[in-house]
Amino acid sequence: MAKSLNKIEKKKEELKANLNRIQSDLDNSLVEVKEDVAQSLSPKEIVKKYPLHIVGASVVIGFLLGSKGSRKVSKTPSSGNTIVDSIGRSIKKRLAQKAIDTAMDFFEGKLSERKEEE
């Protein structure tokens, strides 16, 4: 009877070890998936993957924002509109700067890749 209890205890320990290993593997897999998703959804990776699409979208958004602003300027501005116009101009300026920064980062990355290949 003691021999069968020892076998059961041994089997129990093996099962615990297997469960711990499986849990560790699952934890590692989840971390890897989380990192992959975060990397694939990062703006830098999206710009690298679709540079022409991003530039096109930026031009369209800039055109739309610019055309809305020009219509507002032609009307007589009230005190409320000047604040909105000012905020709109600031947002446009920051978006344009962000687009330029992102494009420059992309081009610098491409240049450094080419230098490393040579």
N, CA, C and O atoms as a printed pandas DataFrame, in Angstrom:
     atom_number atom_name residue_name chain_id  residue_number  x_coord  y_coord  z_coord
0              1         N          MET        A               1    0.818   -1.184    0.000
1              2        CA          MET        A               1    0.000    0.000    0.000
2              3         C          MET        A               1    0.866    1.255    0.000
3              4         O          MET        A               1    0.557    2.231   -0.683
4              5         N          ALA        A               2    1.950    1.222    0.767
5              6        CA          ALA        A               2    2.855    2.371    0.826
6              7         C          ALA        A               2    3.503    2.600   -0.531
7              8         O          ALA        A               2    3.781    3.731   -0.930
8              9         N          LYS        A               3    3.737    1.483   -1.234
9             10        CA          LYS        A               3    4.346    1.589   -2.561
10            11         C          LYS        A               3    3.403    2.293   -3.535
11            12         O          LYS        A               3    3.853    3.113   -4.335
12            13         N          SER        A               4    2.119    1.994   -3.484
13            14        CA          SER        A               4    1.159    2.638   -4.375
14            15         C          SER        A               4    0.982    4.110   -3.993
15            16         O          SER        A               4    0.766    4.943   -4.874
16            17         N          LEU        A               5    1.070    4.454   -2.694
17            18        CA          LEU        A               5    1.009    5.845   -2.265
18            19         C          LEU        A               5    2.213    6.620   -2.788
19            20         O          LEU        A               5    2.073    7.773   -3.197
20            21         N          ASN        A               6    3.386    6.008   -2.781
21            22        CA          ASN        A               6    4.588    6.656   -3.316
22            23         C          ASN        A               6    4.441    6.919   -4.824
23            24         O          ASN        A               6    4.863    7.962   -5.323
24            25         N          LYS        A               7    3.841    5.965   -5.535
25            26        CA          LYS        A               7    3.618    6.154   -6.964
26            27         C          LYS        A               7    2.648    7.293   -7.218
27            28         O          LYS        A               7    2.829    8.099   -8.131
28            29         N          ILE        A               8    1.611    7.342   -6.386
29            30        CA          ILE        A               8    0.620    8.412   -6.525
30            31         C          ILE        A               8    1.259    9.762   -6.229
31            32         O          ILE        A               8    1.035   10.726   -6.961
32            33         N          GLU        A               9    2.045    9.839   -5.173
33            34        CA          GLU        A               9    2.735   11.093   -4.831
34            35         C          GLU        A               9    3.699   11.502   -5.945
35            36         O          GLU        A               9    3.798   12.676   -6.300
36            37         N          LYS        A              10    4.403   10.514   -6.487
37            38        CA          LYS        A              10    5.333   10.801   -7.577
38            39         C          LYS        A              10    4.578   11.326   -8.801
39            40         O          LYS        A              10    5.001   12.298   -9.427
40            41         N          LYS        A              11    3.464   10.680   -9.134
41            42        CA          LYS        A              11    2.653   11.105  -10.271
42            43         C          LYS        A              11    2.087   12.511  -10.024
43            44         O          LYS        A              11    2.017   13.336  -10.935
44            45         N          LYS        A              12    1.683   12.762   -8.771
45            46        CA          LYS        A              12    1.155   14.070   -8.400
46            47         C          LYS        A              12    2.213   15.148   -8.597
47            48         O          LYS        A              12    1.906   16.219   -9.121
48            49         N          GLU        A              13    3.436   14.890   -8.194
49            50        CA          GLU        A              13    4.534   15.846   -8.368
50            51         C          GLU        A              13    4.837   16.071   -9.844
51            52         O          GLU        A              13    5.116   17.197  -10.256
52            53         N          GLU        A              14    4.783   15.001  -10.647
53            54        CA          GLU        A              14    5.016   15.138  -12.088
54            55         C          GLU        A              14    3.937   16.022  -12.722
55            56         O          GLU        A              14    4.225   16.871  -13.565
56            57         N          LEU        A              15    2.685   15.799  -12.296
57            58        CA          LEU        A              15    1.591   16.603  -12.829
58            59         C          LEU        A              15    1.738   18.077  -12.436
59            60         O          LEU        A              15    1.479   18.971  -13.243
60            61         N          LYS        A              16    2.152   18.320  -11.197
61            62        CA          LYS        A              16    2.374   19.700  -10.755
62            63         C          LYS        A              16    3.478   20.355  -11.571
63            64         O          LYS        A              16    3.361   21.514  -11.969
64            65         N          ALA        A              17    4.549   19.610  -11.819
65            66        CA          ALA        A              17    5.656   20.143  -12.617
66            67         C          ALA        A              17    5.187   20.447  -14.042
67            68         O          ALA        A              17    5.545   21.478  -14.611
68            69         N          ASN        A              18    4.391   19.552  -14.609
69            70        CA          ASN        A              18    3.859   19.786  -15.961
70            71         C          ASN        A              18    2.945   21.008  -15.987
71            72         O          ASN        A              18    3.013   21.815  -16.915
72            73         N          LEU        A              19    2.098   21.147  -14.980
73            74        CA          LEU        A              19    1.212   22.315  -14.906
74            75         C          LEU        A              19    2.011   23.611  -14.796
75            76         O          LEU        A              19    1.681   24.606  -15.441
76            77         N          ASN        A              20    3.053   23.597  -13.985
77            78        CA          ASN        A              20    3.897   24.786  -13.853
78            79         C          ASN        A              20    4.590   25.126  -15.174
79            80         O          ASN        A              20    4.686   26.297  -15.543
80            81         N          ARG        A              21    5.069   24.113  -15.877
81            82        CA          ARG        A              21    5.715   24.320  -17.172
82            83         C          ARG        A              21    4.721   24.872  -18.188
83            84         O          ARG        A              21    5.044   25.794  -18.937
84            85         N          ILE        A              22    3.520   24.314  -18.216
85            86        CA          ILE        A              22    2.492   24.783  -19.142
86            87         C          ILE        A              22    2.115   26.232  -18.828
87            88         O          ILE        A              22    1.956   27.046  -19.737
88            89         N          GLN        A              23    1.975   26.549  -17.538
89            90        CA          GLN        A              23    1.644   27.921  -17.140
90            91         C          GLN        A              23    2.741   28.891  -17.562
91            92         O          GLN        A              23    2.459   29.990  -18.040
92            93         N          SER        A              24    3.979   28.482  -17.384
93            94        CA          SER        A              24    5.098   29.329  -17.783
94            95         C          SER        A              24    5.109   29.543  -19.294
95            96         O          SER        A              24    5.331   30.659  -19.765
96            97         N          ASP        A              25    4.870   28.476  -20.051
97            98        CA          ASP        A              25    4.820   28.591  -21.510
98            99         C          ASP        A              25    3.683   29.510  -21.953
99           100         O          ASP        A              25    3.852   30.312  -22.872
100          101         N          LEU        A              26    2.527   29.395  -21.302
101          102        CA          LEU        A              26    1.400   30.266  -21.630
102          103         C          LEU        A              26    1.726   31.729  -21.326
103          104         O          LEU        A              26    1.411   32.619  -22.115
104          105         N          ASP        A              27    2.354   31.966  -20.183
105          106        CA          ASP        A              27    2.735   33.330  -19.825
106          107         C          ASP        A              27    3.694   33.920  -20.855
107          108         O          ASP        A              27    3.544   35.068  -21.274
108          109         N          ASN        A              28    4.684   33.117  -21.259
109          110        CA          ASN        A              28    5.640   33.581  -22.266
110          111         C          ASN        A              28    4.955   33.848  -23.605
111          112         O          ASN        A              28    5.265   34.830  -24.279
112          113         N          SER        A              29    4.025   32.975  -23.987
113          114        CA          SER        A              29    3.303   33.160  -25.251
114          115         C          SER        A              29    2.466   34.430  -25.217
115          116         O          SER        A              29    2.420   35.171  -26.199
116          117         N          LEU        A              30    1.807   34.684  -24.098
117          118        CA          LEU        A              30    0.987   35.888  -23.980
118          119         C          LEU        A              30    1.844   37.150  -24.058
119          120         O          LEU        A              30    1.449   38.139  -24.676
120          121         N          VAL        A              31    3.004   37.111  -23.438
121          122        CA          VAL        A              31    3.902   38.263  -23.494
122          123         C          VAL        A              31    4.355   38.504  -24.936
123          124         O          VAL        A              31    4.391   39.645  -25.397
124          125         N          GLU        A              32    4.698   37.430  -25.640
125          126        CA          GLU        A              32    5.128   37.562  -27.030
126          127         C          GLU        A              32    4.013   38.116  -27.907
127          128         O          GLU        A              32    4.256   38.984  -28.746
128          129         N          VAL        A              33    2.792   37.622  -27.719
129          130        CA          VAL        A              33    1.654   38.109  -28.507
130          131         C          VAL        A              33    1.406   39.584  -28.211
131          132         O          VAL        A              33    1.157   40.372  -29.123
132          133         N          LYS        A              34    1.474   39.951  -26.942
133          134        CA          LYS        A              34    1.262   41.350  -26.559
134          135         C          LYS        A              34    2.308   42.248  -27.209
135          136         O          LYS        A              34    1.970   43.317  -27.718
136          137         N          GLU        A              35    3.568   41.833  -27.201
137          138        CA          GLU        A              35    4.632   42.627  -27.815
138          139         C          GLU        A              35    4.449   42.728  -29.325
139          140         O          GLU        A              35    4.665   43.789  -29.910
140          141         N          ASP        A              36    4.046   41.615  -29.963
141          142        CA          ASP        A              36    3.827   41.632  -31.413
142          143         C          ASP        A              36    2.691   42.571  -31.797
143          144         O          ASP        A              36    2.791   43.317  -32.771
144          145         N          VAL        A              37    1.605   42.527  -31.019
145          146        CA          VAL        A              37    0.465   43.394  -31.311
146          147         C          VAL        A              37    0.852   44.855  -31.099
147          148         O          VAL        A              37    0.524   45.714  -31.917
148          149         N          ALA        A              38    1.551   45.135  -29.998
149          150        CA          ALA        A              38    1.963   46.517  -29.726
150          151         C          ALA        A              38    2.890   47.023  -30.823
151          152         O          ALA        A              38    2.780   48.173  -31.248
152          153         N          GLN        A              39    3.798   46.174  -31.281
153          154        CA          GLN        A              39    4.733   46.593  -32.327
154          155         C          GLN        A              39    4.016   46.792  -33.654
155          156         O          GLN        A              39    4.291   47.757  -34.367
156          157         N          SER        A              40    3.097   45.890  -33.995
157          158        CA          SER        A              40    2.424   46.010  -35.289
158          159         C          SER        A              40    1.452   47.183  -35.329
159          160         O          SER        A              40    1.134   47.674  -36.412
160          161         N          LEU        A              41    0.972   47.644  -34.174
161          162        CA          LEU        A              41    0.051   48.775  -34.140
162          163         C          LEU        A              41    0.740   50.100  -33.843
163          164         O          LEU        A              41    0.077   51.133  -33.748
164          165         N          SER        A              42    2.043   50.082  -33.698
165          166        CA          SER        A              42    2.743   51.337  -33.422
166          167         C          SER        A              42    2.746   52.210  -34.674
167          168         O          SER        A              42    2.866   51.702  -35.788
168          169         N          PRO        A              43    2.614   53.518  -34.491
169          170        CA          PRO        A              43    2.588   54.411  -35.660
170          171         C          PRO        A              43    3.833   54.290  -36.535
171          172         O          PRO        A              43    3.749   54.398  -37.758
172          173         N          LYS        A              44    4.966   54.069  -35.920
173          174        CA          LYS        A              44    6.213   53.960  -36.688
174          175         C          LYS        A              44    6.156   52.759  -37.637
175          176         O          LYS        A              44    6.558   52.853  -38.796
176          177         N          GLU        A              45    5.652   51.632  -37.131
177          178        CA          GLU        A              45    5.555   50.433  -37.967
178          179         C          GLU        A              45    4.515   50.601  -39.076
179          180         O          GLU        A              45    4.708   50.127  -40.195
180          181         N          ILE        A              46    3.413   51.279  -38.756
181          182        CA          ILE        A              46    2.378   51.501  -39.770
182          183         C          ILE        A              46    2.921   52.378  -40.884
183          184         O          ILE        A              46    2.660   52.122  -42.060
184          185         N          VAL        A              47    3.680   53.419  -40.523
185          186        CA          VAL        A              47    4.265   54.301  -41.541
186          187         C          VAL        A              47    5.288   53.539  -42.370
187          188         O          VAL        A              47    5.372   53.736  -43.582
188          189         N          LYS        A              48    6.067   52.669  -41.731
189          190        CA          LYS        A              48    7.039   51.875  -42.488
190          191         C          LYS        A              48    6.341   50.936  -43.466
191          192         O          LYS        A              48    6.820   50.715  -44.579
192          193         N          LYS        A              49    5.207   50.387  -43.041
193          194        CA          LYS        A              49    4.507   49.419  -43.867
194          195         C          LYS        A              49    3.726   50.081  -45.001
195          196         O          LYS        A              49    3.662   49.541  -46.106
196          197         N          TYR        A              50    3.132   51.250  -44.737
197          198        CA          TYR        A              50    2.294   51.927  -45.720
198          199         C          TYR        A              50    2.698   53.398  -45.887
199          200         O          TYR        A              50    1.890   54.280  -45.598
200          201         N          PRO        A              51    3.909   53.684  -46.339
201          202        CA          PRO        A              51    4.341   55.082  -46.401
202          203         C          PRO        A              51    3.528   55.926  -47.382
203          204         O          PRO        A              51    3.185   57.065  -47.067
204          205         N          LEU        A              52    3.216   55.396  -48.554
205          206        CA          LEU        A              52    2.476   56.181  -49.537
206          207         C          LEU        A              52    1.041   56.418  -49.096
207          208         O          LEU        A              52    0.480   57.488  -49.336
208          209         N          HIS        A              53    0.452   55.429  -48.456
209          210        CA          HIS        A              53   -0.911   55.595  -47.956
210          211         C          HIS        A              53   -0.966   56.696  -46.886
211          212         O          HIS        A              53   -1.893   57.506  -46.858
212          213         N          ILE        A              54    0.035   56.708  -46.018
213          214        CA          ILE        A              54    0.076   57.703  -44.943
214          215         C          ILE        A              54    0.254   59.104  -45.528
215          216         O          ILE        A              54   -0.411   60.048  -45.101
216          217         N          VAL        A              55    1.147   59.235  -46.499
217          218        CA          VAL        A              55    1.365   60.540  -47.123
218          219         C          VAL        A              55    0.080   60.999  -47.823
219          220         O          VAL        A              55   -0.308   62.162  -47.710
220          221         N          GLY        A              56   -0.568   60.095  -48.534
221          222        CA          GLY        A              56   -1.815   60.440  -49.218
222          223         C          GLY        A              56   -2.896   60.867  -48.241
223          224         O          GLY        A              56   -3.588   61.860  -48.465
224          225         N          ALA        A              57   -3.041   60.111  -47.147
225          226        CA          ALA        A              57   -4.037   60.461  -46.137
226          227         C          ALA        A              57   -3.707   61.804  -45.500
227          228         O          ALA        A              57   -4.607   62.597  -45.224
228          229         N          SER        A              58   -2.436   62.063  -45.265
229          230        CA          SER        A              58   -2.028   63.338  -44.676
230          231         C          SER        A              58   -2.359   64.502  -45.604
231          232         O          SER        A              58   -2.822   65.550  -45.152
232          233         N          VAL        A              59   -2.122   64.317  -46.897
233          234        CA          VAL        A              59   -2.427   65.370  -47.860
234          235         C          VAL        A              59   -3.927   65.626  -47.908
235          236         O          VAL        A              59   -4.365   66.777  -47.920
236          237         N          VAL        A              60   -4.710   64.559  -47.935
237          238        CA          VAL        A              60   -6.167   64.719  -47.989
238          239         C          VAL        A              60   -6.680   65.404  -46.729
239          240         O          VAL        A              60   -7.490   66.327  -46.814
240          241         N          ILE        A              61   -6.220   64.965  -45.568
241          242        CA          ILE        A              61   -6.653   65.577  -44.312
242          243         C          ILE        A              61   -6.227   67.040  -44.261
243          244         O          ILE        A              61   -6.999   67.903  -43.844
244          245         N          GLY        A              62   -5.004   67.314  -44.684
245          246        CA          GLY        A              62   -4.532   68.703  -44.716
246          247         C          GLY        A              62   -5.360   69.567  -45.657
247          248         O          GLY        A              62   -5.686   70.712  -45.344
248          249         N          PHE        A              63   -5.695   69.007  -46.809
249          250        CA          PHE        A              63   -6.516   69.753  -47.757
250          251         C          PHE        A              63   -7.892   70.042  -47.168
251          252         O          PHE        A              63   -8.395   71.162  -47.256
252          253         N          LEU        A              64   -8.498   69.011  -46.562
253          254        CA          LEU        A              64   -9.829   69.200  -45.976
254          255         C          LEU        A              64   -9.804   70.218  -44.841
255          256         O          LEU        A              64  -10.678   71.081  -44.756
256          257         N          LEU        A              65   -8.812   70.117  -43.979
257          258        CA          LEU        A              65   -8.716   71.080  -42.882
258          259         C          LEU        A              65   -8.426   72.484  -43.406
259          260         O          LEU        A              65   -8.954   73.467  -42.886
260          261         N          GLY        A              66   -7.601   72.572  -44.419
261          262        CA          GLY        A              66   -7.268   73.865  -44.992
262          263         C          GLY        A              66   -8.449   74.492  -45.714
263          264         O          GLY        A              66   -8.652   75.704  -45.630
264          265         N          SER        A              67   -9.231   73.684  -46.423
265          266        CA          SER        A              67  -10.365   74.243  -47.151
266          267         C          SER        A              67  -11.469   74.691  -46.197
267          268         O          SER        A              67  -12.141   75.686  -46.471
268          269         N          LYS        A              68  -11.669   73.995  -45.101
269          270        CA          LYS        A              68  -12.653   74.429  -44.109
270          271         C          LYS        A              68  -12.212   75.740  -43.464
271          272         O          LYS        A              68  -13.036   76.619  -43.210
272          273         N          GLY        A              69  -10.936   75.867  -43.205
273          274        CA          GLY        A              69  -10.414   77.089  -42.604
274          275         C          GLY        A              69  -10.542   78.277  -43.540
275          276         O          GLY        A              69  -10.805   79.389  -43.081
276          277         N          SER        A              70  -10.363   78.073  -44.849
277          278        CA          SER        A              70  -10.440   79.192  -45.784
278          279         C          SER        A              70  -11.868   79.694  -45.920
279          280         O          SER        A              70  -12.077   80.887  -46.145
280          281         N          ARG        A              71  -12.856   78.818  -45.791
281          282        CA          ARG        A              71  -14.247   79.256  -45.850
282          283         C          ARG        A              71  -14.595   80.090  -44.621
283          284         O          ARG        A              71  -15.346   81.059  -44.726
284          285         N          LYS        A              72  -14.071   79.734  -43.489
285          286        CA          LYS        A              72  -14.343   80.481  -42.265
286          287         C          LYS        A              72  -13.713   81.864  -42.321
287          288         O          LYS        A              72  -14.271   82.823  -41.788
288          289         N          VAL        A              73  -12.557   81.975  -42.961
289          290        CA          VAL        A              73  -11.863   83.256  -43.033
290          291         C          VAL        A              73  -12.649   84.234  -43.896
291          292         O          VAL        A              73  -12.654   85.434  -43.623
292          293         N          SER        A              74  -13.316   83.729  -44.941
293          294        CA          SER        A              74  -14.036   84.622  -45.827
294          295         C          SER        A              74  -15.250   85.249  -45.145
295          296         O          SER        A              74  -15.676   86.335  -45.539
296          297         N          LYS        A              75  -15.807   84.602  -44.145
297          298        CA          LYS        A              75  -16.925   85.160  -43.402
298          299         C          LYS        A              75  -16.395   86.136  -42.366
299          300         O          LYS        A              75  -15.211   86.118  -42.029
300          301         N          THR        A              76  -17.268   86.974  -41.871
301          302        CA          THR        A              76  -16.846   87.890  -40.818
302          303         C          THR        A              76  -16.740   87.119  -39.521
303          304         O          THR        A              76  -17.731   86.557  -39.053
304          305         N          PRO        A              77  -15.557   87.083  -38.932
305          306        CA          PRO        A              77  -15.383   86.280  -37.732
306          307         C          PRO        A              77  -15.979   86.970  -36.508
307          308         O          PRO        A              77  -15.873   88.184  -36.338
308          309         N          SER        A              78  -16.608   86.157  -35.663
309          310        CA          SER        A              78  -17.054   86.668  -34.370
310          311         C          SER        A              78  -16.008   86.281  -33.343
311          312         O          SER        A              78  -15.057   85.572  -33.669
312          313         N          SER        A              79  -16.165   86.730  -32.121
313          314        CA          SER        A              79  -15.145   86.440  -31.115
314          315         C          SER        A              79  -15.033   84.946  -30.848
315          316         O          SER        A              79  -13.941   84.462  -30.550
316          317         N          GLY        A              80  -16.145   84.194  -30.948
317          318        CA          GLY        A              80  -16.103   82.742  -30.750
318          319         C          GLY        A              80  -15.363   82.043  -31.865
319          320         O          GLY        A              80  -14.635   81.082  -31.619
320          321         N          ASN        A              81  -15.540   82.517  -33.101
321          322        CA          ASN        A              81  -14.882   81.889  -34.232
322          323         C          ASN        A              81  -13.383   82.119  -34.227
323          324         O          ASN        A              81  -12.636   81.253  -34.683
324          325         N          THR        A              82  -12.920   83.243  -33.732
325          326        CA          THR        A              82  -11.484   83.484  -33.727
326          327         C          THR        A              82  -10.771   82.516  -32.802
327          328         O          THR        A              82   -9.659   82.080  -33.100
328          329         N          ILE        A              83  -11.388   82.179  -31.700
329          330        CA          ILE        A              83  -10.776   81.193  -30.792
330          331         C          ILE        A              83  -10.745   79.824  -31.456
331          332         O          ILE        A              83   -9.737   79.119  -31.399
332          333         N          VAL        A              84  -11.864   79.451  -32.092
333          334        CA          VAL        A              84  -11.930   78.164  -32.781
334          335         C          VAL        A              84  -10.933   78.135  -33.922
335          336         O          VAL        A              84  -10.249   77.134  -34.131
336          337         N          ASP        A              85  -10.850   79.230  -34.661
337          338        CA          ASP        A              85   -9.878   79.304  -35.763
338          339         C          ASP        A              85   -8.451   79.184  -35.245
339          340         O          ASP        A              85   -7.617   78.508  -35.847
340          341         N          SER        A              86   -8.181   79.839  -34.136
341          342        CA          SER        A              86   -6.848   79.785  -33.549
342          343         C          SER        A              86   -6.503   78.363  -33.115
343          344         O          SER        A              86   -5.397   77.881  -33.358
344          345         N          ILE        A              87   -7.451   77.707  -32.479
345          346        CA          ILE        A              87   -7.225   76.317  -32.059
346          347         C          ILE        A              87   -7.034   75.434  -33.284
347          348         O          ILE        A              87   -6.161   74.566  -33.306
348          349         N          GLY        A              88   -7.861   75.663  -34.308
349          350        CA          GLY        A              88   -7.742   74.877  -35.542
350          351         C          GLY        A              88   -6.388   75.048  -36.199
351          352         O          GLY        A              88   -5.785   74.075  -36.652
352          353         N          ARG        A              89   -5.904   76.290  -36.253
353          354        CA          ARG        A              89   -4.581   76.537  -36.839
354          355         C          ARG        A              89   -3.485   75.850  -36.030
355          356         O          ARG        A              89   -2.542   75.299  -36.598
356          357         N          SER        A              90   -3.609   75.882  -34.708
357          358        CA          SER        A              90   -2.604   75.234  -33.861
358          359         C          SER        A              90   -2.597   73.724  -34.080
359          360         O          SER        A              90   -1.540   73.098  -34.156
360          361         N          ILE        A              91   -3.791   73.154  -34.179
361          362        CA          ILE        A              91   -3.877   71.704  -34.412
362          363         C          ILE        A              91   -3.285   71.356  -35.773
363          364         O          ILE        A              91   -2.540   70.385  -35.900
364          365         N          LYS        A              92   -3.618   72.154  -36.793
365          366        CA          LYS        A              92   -3.066   71.911  -38.133
366          367         C          LYS        A              92   -1.552   71.985  -38.123
367          368         O          LYS        A              92   -0.869   71.151  -38.718
368          369         N          LYS        A              93   -1.037   73.000  -37.435
369          370        CA          LYS        A              93    0.408   73.175  -37.379
370          371         C          LYS        A              93    1.074   71.986  -36.695
371          372         O          LYS        A              93    2.107   71.500  -37.158
372          373         N          ARG        A              94    0.485   71.516  -35.592
373          374        CA          ARG        A              94    1.076   70.371  -34.875
374          375         C          ARG        A              94    0.966   69.088  -35.684
375          376         O          ARG        A              94    1.897   68.282  -35.702
376          377         N          LEU        A              95   -0.176   68.891  -36.359
377          378        CA          LEU        A              95   -0.323   67.704  -37.199
378          379         C          LEU        A              95    0.677   67.720  -38.351
379          380         O          LEU        A              95    1.263   66.691  -38.687
380          381         N          ALA        A              96    0.867   68.880  -38.946
381          382        CA          ALA        A              96    1.839   68.983  -40.030
382          383         C          ALA        A              96    3.245   68.692  -39.516
383          384         O          ALA        A              96    4.011   67.985  -40.172
384          385         N          GLN        A              97    3.588   69.231  -38.348
385          386        CA          GLN        A              97    4.913   68.983  -37.781
386          387         C          GLN        A              97    5.092   67.505  -37.442
387          388         O          GLN        A              97    6.160   66.936  -37.666
388          389         N          LYS        A              98    4.035   66.885  -36.900
389          390        CA          LYS        A              98    4.107   65.454  -36.573
390          391         C          LYS        A              98    4.295   64.625  -37.838
391          392         O          LYS        A              98    5.077   63.674  -37.842
392          393         N          ALA        A              99    3.587   64.974  -38.909
393          394        CA          ALA        A              99    3.734   64.260  -40.183
394          395         C          ALA        A              99    5.149   64.414  -40.721
395          396         O          ALA        A              99    5.738   63.450  -41.212
396          397         N          ILE        A             100    5.690   65.610  -40.630
397          398        CA          ILE        A             100    7.056   65.848  -41.102
398          399         C          ILE        A             100    8.056   65.062  -40.257
399          400         O          ILE        A             100    8.978   64.449  -40.794
400          401         N          ASP        A             101    7.877   65.079  -38.937
401          402        CA          ASP        A             101    8.777   64.323  -38.053
402          403         C          ASP        A             101    8.729   62.830  -38.353
403          404         O          ASP        A             101    9.761   62.161  -38.409
404          405         N          THR        A             102    7.522   62.321  -38.545
405          406        CA          THR        A             102    7.368   60.892  -38.839
406          407         C          THR        A             102    8.015   60.551  -40.169
407          408         O          THR        A             102    8.699   59.533  -40.281
408          409         N          ALA        A             103    7.810   61.385  -41.172
409          410        CA          ALA        A             103    8.423   61.152  -42.482
410          411         C          ALA        A             103    9.946   61.201  -42.385
411          412         O          ALA        A             103   10.636   60.377  -42.984
412          413         N          MET        A             104   10.464   62.160  -41.635
413          414        CA          MET        A             104   11.916   62.267  -41.472
414          415         C          MET        A             104   12.480   61.045  -40.754
415          416         O          MET        A             104   13.532   60.534  -41.139
416          417         N          ASP        A             105   11.789   60.570  -39.710
417          418        CA          ASP        A             105   12.227   59.350  -39.025
418          419         C          ASP        A             105   12.257   58.175  -39.984
419          420         O          ASP        A             105   13.185   57.368  -39.959
420          421         N          PHE        A             106   11.238   58.080  -40.829
421          422        CA          PHE        A             106   11.175   56.993  -41.800
422          423         C          PHE        A             106   12.350   57.065  -42.768
423          424         O          PHE        A             106   13.020   56.062  -43.017
424          425         N          PHE        A             107   12.599   58.261  -43.316
425          426        CA          PHE        A             107   13.694   58.405  -44.274
426          427         C          PHE        A             107   15.052   58.191  -43.623
427          428         O          PHE        A             107   15.946   57.608  -44.236
428          429         N          GLU        A             108   15.217   58.655  -42.391
429          430        CA          GLU        A             108   16.475   58.421  -41.683
430          431         C          GLU        A             108   16.688   56.937  -41.427
431          432         O          GLU        A             108   17.811   56.441  -41.524
432          433         N          GLY        A             109   15.617   56.230  -41.100
433          434        CA          GLY        A             109   15.714   54.780  -40.906
434          435         C          GLY        A             109   16.130   54.074  -42.179
435          436         O          GLY        A             109   16.973   53.177  -42.156
436          437         N          LYS        A             110   15.530   54.486  -43.305
437          438        CA          LYS        A             110   15.887   53.882  -44.592
438          439         C          LYS        A             110   17.340   54.171  -44.945
439          440         O          LYS        A             110   18.047   53.292  -45.439
440          441         N          LEU        A             111   17.788   55.394  -44.694
441          442        CA          LEU        A             111   19.185   55.743  -44.983
442          443         C          LEU        A             111   20.146   54.940  -44.124
443          444         O          LEU        A             111   21.177   54.474  -44.611
444          445         N          SER        A             112   19.818   54.775  -42.854
445          446        CA          SER        A             112   20.706   54.008  -41.970
446          447         C          SER        A             112   20.728   52.537  -42.368
447          448         O          SER        A             112   21.761   51.880  -42.244
448          449         N          GLU        A             113   19.587   52.006  -42.850
449          450        CA          GLU        A             113   19.560   50.623  -43.334
450          451         C          GLU        A             113   20.474   50.468  -44.542
451          452         O          GLU        A             113   21.200   49.479  -44.650
452          453         N          ARG        A             114   20.443   51.429  -45.443
453          454        CA          ARG        A             114   21.295   51.354  -46.633
454          455         C          ARG        A             114   22.768   51.462  -46.281
455          456         O          ARG        A             114   23.604   50.775  -46.867
456          457         N          LYS        A             115   23.087   52.331  -45.317
457          458        CA          LYS        A             115   24.487   52.472  -44.884
458          459         C          LYS        A             115   24.985   51.185  -44.245
459          460         O          LYS        A             115   26.140   50.802  -44.431
460          461         N          GLU        A             116   24.109   50.507  -43.483
461          462        CA          GLU        A             116   24.508   49.259  -42.839
462          463         C          GLU        A             116   24.725   48.165  -43.875
463          464         O          GLU        A             116   25.581   47.299  -43.693
464          465         N          GLU        A             117   23.949   48.196  -44.971
465          466        CA          GLU        A             117   24.091   47.183  -46.022
466          467         C          GLU        A             117   25.400   47.362  -46.780
467          468         O          GLU        A             117   25.969   46.382  -47.259
468          469         N          GLU        A             118   25.882   48.581  -46.898
469          470        CA          GLU        A             118   27.109   48.861  -47.650
470          471         C          GLU        A             118   28.283   48.529  -46.831
471          472         O          GLU        A             118   29.417   48.692  -47.282
